[in-house]
Amino acid sequence: MKDSPPQYQPFLKVLRRVWPSISDQPRASKGDSVKVALAARLRAETTMTVGWIAEGLTMGTCGYLNHLVYRQRKLGGK
């Protein structure tokens, strides 16, 4: 994520607060509730592509990320 565009800097700040050591972030599961909530917020508030978010949060494919966000929205954030 070192080559991220300037408009993504607020996202990177939040990510660093959640996972102070970037090496901790990949250890969280692909479907981790914090990751899914952050991904949903990023899609709603930025122009980031689903692919970029999935790669940046190590969440698997963009299709899987879309499924997780959809499921969270339908289940009310559970």
Secondary structure, DSSP 8 states (H G I E B T S, - for coil): -TT--GGGHHHHHHHHHH-SSTTTGGGS-TT-HHHHHHHHHHHHHS---HHHHHHHTT---HHHHHHHHHHHHHHT--
